[in-house]
Amino acid sequence: MCAPQEVVEGQSKMYGKALEYYEFAIYDDAEAQYQLARCYHSGYGVEPNDSLAFMWGKKSALGNYPAGVYFLAYCYETGRGCSVNMANADHLYKKAYEMALPLAKDGNAAAQFVVGKIYDYGNGGVKQDQSTAVKWYMLAADQGYTGAQYNLANCFQLGEGIAENKRKAFFWYREAANQGDADSQYMLGLCYASGEGVSKDNTKAIEWFKKSSRQGHPLAQHILMRVGETW
């Protein structure tokens, strides 16, 4: 299978996990295609590109990967890389839920994460229920799924669907950060900088901001620029 020309031309600009995902995505690995779509969406390890995020998300969805179907629905809902189409978005959210739920019940962490997100945001006609979302996030987080760990940390941080607990938020940010999740690395830096959930430590805060920045996280990069640090 040949990769699309625009991706080949931009490959040299990739680094870190984006390049790793690309190397699997071009061989129709639906999970890698989803992860690559996320990289293009957020600009982690590659220049942000909504069109390529949409393209790779669609490839993942066509591979019947529930998270890819969910991402494609999100693109249609928000108009990221495509025209807003709520009919398509609702259809795909429902499809993602129907695909993910039986897999989630069987213990599939990626599917548990998708079901958690659907309850978290009330997508596809499913009634929003953040407490139920937290339960699914916990199941996936306990299996080491970084997206669920990050979302669960946010729930503890904000007190959404569960009692606010800054220490538990820090714990789950750290779990995901140690696996290389850029968003969690940034949030861990904030925790150390503010002393929320952990003793304040500016040195560790800078270390985590640097790790996040090296993956292209714009907020982490902005903080480092403001304090005169490089990454």
C-alpha positions, 0 to 999 in steps of 0.5 A: 500500500502506498502512502498518500503523497502529502503524507510522504512529503511531510514525513521528515517533519514528523518526530517521536510518536507521530513518526512511530504511528505513521510507520504502522498507519500506512499499513492499515493499522487502524489503531495507529491511524487513529493515533496519527489522526490525534497527532495531526489534530493536536500538533504533537510530533507533527505540524497541526493539519486538520485535513490530514487528521480527518483523513487518517481518522476516516481511514481508522473508522473504515477499519472499524476501530471504535475510537476512529469512528468516534474521532470521525464523528467529532470531526463532522460535529466540529468541522475539523478538516471537513464541513460540519455535518451533524447527521453524519456525526450523530450516526457515527457516534451511535455506531461507535457506541454500538461497536464499543459497548460489547468490546468494553464489557469484554474488557477491551481498554480502548473500547472502554475509553470510547464508551466513557467518552460517549457517556461523558459528553452525551454523544449519539443520543446517549444520555450524559452521565459523567458518573458512568463515564468515570466508571468506564475510564477507571476500567481502561485506566487500570489497564494502562490506557493513557487516554482514559488515565488523562480523562480520569485525572481531569474528572478528579481535578474538576470534580466531574462525575466523582468527588474532586481529589487533587492527589488522585488527579496527580496520580493519574496524570503521572501514570499517563505522563510516564507513558509519554502522553503530552497532555498529561505531561503538561498537566503534571507540570502544572501540578508541580508548579501550583502544588496541587495534589503534590508538593510544589517543585518548580524544578520538576515542573520545568522537567515535565513542561520540557517533556511535553514541549518536545512533543509539540505541546503549545501551552507547555512551549509557551510556559517555557518561553515565558520563563526563559527556558528552552526544550 
